[in-house]
Amino acid sequence: MPAAMTHLAVARAFDADAGGLFYAGSLAPDYTDERIIKSKIHLRDVDDREKALRELQSGVDLKNTFELGWLLHLFADWRWDTSVIPSFSKEYTGEGSWFVAYRAEIGKLSHSMYHRENWSHEVWGQIDAEPVLEALREMRKVTAVLPVPLELDWYCARVERRHRYNENAMPEVFDADMALGFAAETAKLFKEWL
């Protein structure tokens, strides 16, 4: 599970011109902090995650940019969870829980990318300009496949605010080049997977 800016980098690598609703969709599955709900949304509670992603894909409207962004988020998390996290946990030699250190590290990476990537503010501006709540209410009428987080506006504003005020965060293990490389490869693999 990468943090927000890595998800936006994946979305941008997939389609930089898709717009604010696509970018909002690429953040949407993280809208809750409740671990049980988040695990269910991210399909972490199933034995075969790729199969579950395929089943979800069959019910998602791929022409709906929000739904496509949502599916891309889950695909990116699946890739990250099977490649980056095992490597970090295996190589971690610090004190305390590797998971706590990992969460701090991805947060620092995301905050540093927010301030250092020249596309960051444009993408957040597109999210802010999108009538997300209105689009989600419409989506709720036509789909039962995805949970529709009507508090997504609040979530996006909270995430951006947290990024804005952490401009001195510097990751120690991950860097923007790693995140951007992951984003490019994941976008390519997602296109092939679709």
N, C-alpha and C positions, 0 to 999 in steps of 0.2 A: 504494500500500500504506500505508494509515493504521496508526497504532499501536494498541495494545490498547484504550485507553479510547475511542477513536473507534469501534472495532468494537463495543464494548459499548454505546455510545450509539446506534449503528445498530440493534442487536438490541433495545434497550429501546424505541426509537421504533417498531419493527415490532410488538413484543408484550411489554410490560412485565411481564406475568404468566406468561410462558412457562416460567420456572424455570431452575434451575442448569444442567441438561444442555443447554438451548438456548444459554445464555450460554457455556458451555464449548465447544460446537460452533462458536460464532461466533468463538472464538479459535483453535480447533484447527488450521486449515491453516498457522498460523505456528509450529507446534511444533518445527520443525527450523531450524537456522541454515545448513544446507548449501544454497547458492544453486541448484545444479542440481536438487536434489530439490524445493526450494521453488518454483522456476520451473515445474516439471512439475505440482506440486500445484495451483498457481495458474493453470494453463493459459496461461502466458506463452510457452510454446514452440510454440504453434499459430498459424496465420495468421489464423483467424477466431475470436476469443475468445468472442464472443457465441454463435456456433454451437456451440462446444465446451461452453459453459455450458448451452445447451439440451439437448445430448446427455447431459450429466451429470444434468441435472434429470430426464430421462426414466428414469434408473436409481435415483434417490434416492427414498426413502420420505418424502414430505412430512409424513406423520403422526408420524414419528420426529423429535422436537424437536432432537436432536443433529444429525441429517442436514440438517434445515432450517436450523439455525444455520450449519452448514458451507457450504451453498449460499449463504446470505445473505452470509457472509464473502467468498466469491469474487466475488459480484455487487458488493459494496461496493468491493473492490479494483479490479475492472474499471472502475467509475465513477471512482474516485480516480485511477487510473493514466492515465485519458484526459482528466481535467479539472484536477485539482490539481497533479499532478507537472509536466505541460508548462508550466503557468503559472509555477510556482516556478522551473523551470530557465531559462525565458526571461527572467524578471525578476531572476534572481540576479546581483548585481554585486560580491559579496565576493571575497575571495582564496581560492585553492584550488578544490577540486572542489565543484560545486554539490550533488552527490549526498551528500557527507559532511556538508555544511551542512544539507541537507534532512533526513537521518537524525537529526542532532542536534536539529533543530527539532521533528520529530514526536515524538521522545522527550520533550522538554521539555513539549510540549503535553499528552501523555498523562499525564506525572507531575503536572503542575499540575491537570489535570482530576480525577485520582484524589483529590487533597486538597481540591478546591474544589466538586465536584459533590455535592450532598446525597444522591444515590442511589448513589454509588460503592461505599461500604462494604457496603450492603445487597446489591448485585449480587455483589460478591466473596464475601460470606458465603454466598449461594446456590450459587455455584460450589464453595466449600469444603465445603458440606454435602452435595453430590451425590456418590453413589458412582460417580464417573466411570469408574474402571478396570473395575469390574464391568459397567457398561453397555457399555463398549467391547468387552470380551471377548464379551458377548452379540451385539453388533453384528457382530463379526468372523465369527461363525457364519453370519450371514444375508446378508451383502453382500460383494461384491468390487468394488463401484463406488468406494468411498472408501478411501484408505489409513487404517488404524486405528492412531493413535498411542498405544500403551499407556503411553508416558511422559508423557501429557498432565497427569496429576496433578502430576508434578514440574515440568513446564513452567509450569503455572498458578501454582504456589507460587513459582517463581523470578521470574515476571513481577510478581506482587503484591509480593513482597519488594523488588524493585528500585524499584517505585513508592513503597512505604511509606517508603523511606529517601532519597528525592529530593524532599522536600517544598518545597524552595526553588527548584525549576526553574521558570523563567519563559520561555515562548517569546517570540521577538521578531517573528515574521512571522504565525504562526497564533494564533488564540485560541479559547476555548471556544465563543463564539458562532458562529464559522465552522464548527467541528466539529459543533456541535449542529444548525446549519442543514443541513449536508451529511447528517447522520444522518436528519433528518426527511424531506428530499427523497429520499434513497436508500431509506428504508423505504417511502415512498409508491410510488416507481417499482418496487420489488421486488414489492409487492402487485399492481401492474398487470401486471408481467412474468410473474408466476406464472399 
